[in-house]
Amino acid sequence: MSQMSTGFSLFIVGWSILLVGLMGIGGYFMFRKFLKSMPKQDGKSDLDWQDYYIDHTRSLWTEEGLKLLDELVEPVPQLFRDVARRTIAGKIGQIALEEKATTITIDLIVKGYIIATPKRDHKWLIAHLKDKQIDYTRYEHYLNAEG
């Protein structure tokens, strides 16, 4: 019988750890998606509501608003950009319907972005609004709100 070399054994152990780690990361994201697709008490899932808000506000979007939304999701890696765009657009649509808006304004886009994104992304938003010379002080209570 031949013995495996120490180097090959370490390679097999390392490869096994890498595969288990990658499967764990993939499973985590699949589980999050699964939870979002589970129906709530009203019979609709978070993804159903997101699609509802997007579909019912599609006609309210302007070219300028879509361009701003695309600029805001630009720092998101390409692989996740479409998901981030739909999530943020869904939150913006929800706010627009709640406020009975007739068009999606910059104000609604900024509010929706702040509410739909984690706090760490707000620095990018503030920097982008400064670059576009948009006063963000009226949104500070959204930026400072918890969760």
SVG drawing of the C-alpha trace seen along z (x, -y; Angstrom):
<svg xmlns="http://www.w3.org/2000/svg" viewBox="-55 -72 59 74">
<polyline fill="none" stroke="black" stroke-width="0.4" points="0.0,0.0 1.1,-3.5 0.9,-6.3 -0.6,-9.7 1.8,-12.6 1.2,-15.2 0.8,-17.9 -2.0,-16.0 -3.7,-15.3 -3.6,-19.0 -5.0,-19.8 -7.9,-17.4 -8.7,-18.9 -8.4,-22.5 -10.6,-21.7 -13.2,-20.1 -13.3,-23.1 -13.6,-25.5 -16.5,-23.5 -18.4,-23.3 -17.9,-27.0 -19.1,-27.9 -22.1,-25.7 -22.9,-27.3 -22.8,-30.8 -25.0,-29.7 -27.4,-28.0 -27.6,-31.2 -28.7,-33.3 -31.1,-30.6 -32.7,-30.4 -33.1,-34.2 -34.8,-34.1 -37.0,-31.2 -38.1,-33.2 -39.0,-36.2 -41.2,-33.9 -43.1,-32.5 -46.7,-33.8 -47.4,-36.1 -50.7,-36.3 -52.3,-38.2 -51.5,-35.3 -48.9,-37.2 -45.1,-37.0 -42.7,-39.9 -41.8,-39.2 -45.4,-39.2 -45.9,-42.6 -42.7,-43.9 -44.0,-42.8 -47.4,-44.4 -45.9,-47.7 -43.7,-47.7 -46.5,-46.7 -48.9,-49.3 -46.4,-52.2 -44.7,-51.4 -46.5,-54.2 -45.5,-56.8 -41.8,-56.5 -40.1,-59.2 -36.9,-58.9 -35.1,-61.1 -36.3,-58.9 -35.2,-55.7 -31.8,-57.2 -31.4,-58.2 -32.4,-54.7 -29.8,-53.2 -27.2,-55.6 -28.0,-54.7 -27.7,-50.9 -24.5,-51.3 -22.1,-50.4 -23.9,-47.1 -22.0,-44.2 -23.4,-43.4 -24.6,-39.9 -26.9,-41.4 -27.8,-44.7 -31.1,-43.6 -32.3,-42.2 -31.3,-45.4 -33.0,-47.6 -36.3,-45.6 -36.2,-45.7 -35.6,-49.5 -38.1,-50.1 -40.7,-48.0 -40.2,-50.1 -40.4,-53.3 -43.6,-52.1 -45.1,-51.2 -44.3,-54.8 -45.8,-56.3 -49.0,-54.3 -49.3,-55.2 -48.8,-58.9 -51.1,-58.7 -48.4,-60.2 -49.1,-60.9 -45.5,-60.6 -42.3,-59.1 -40.3,-62.1 -36.7,-62.5 -38.1,-62.9 -39.8,-59.5 -36.8,-57.8 -34.5,-59.1 -37.0,-58.1 -37.4,-54.6 -33.7,-54.1 -33.1,-55.0 -35.8,-52.8 -34.9,-49.8 -31.1,-49.8 -28.9,-49.1 -27.4,-52.0 -23.9,-51.4 -25.2,-52.3 -26.4,-55.7 -22.9,-57.2 -23.0,-56.5 -26.4,-58.1 -25.3,-61.3 -22.1,-61.6 -24.2,-61.0 -26.8,-63.6 -24.0,-66.1 -22.5,-65.4 -25.8,-66.1 -26.3,-69.2 -29.4,-67.9 -30.1,-69.1 -30.4,-66.0 -31.1,-67.7 -34.9,-67.0 -34.1,-63.3 -31.9,-63.3 -34.7,-62.0 -35.0,-58.9 -31.2,-58.5 -31.1,-58.6 -34.1,-56.4 -33.4,-52.9 -34.2,-49.8"/>
</svg>
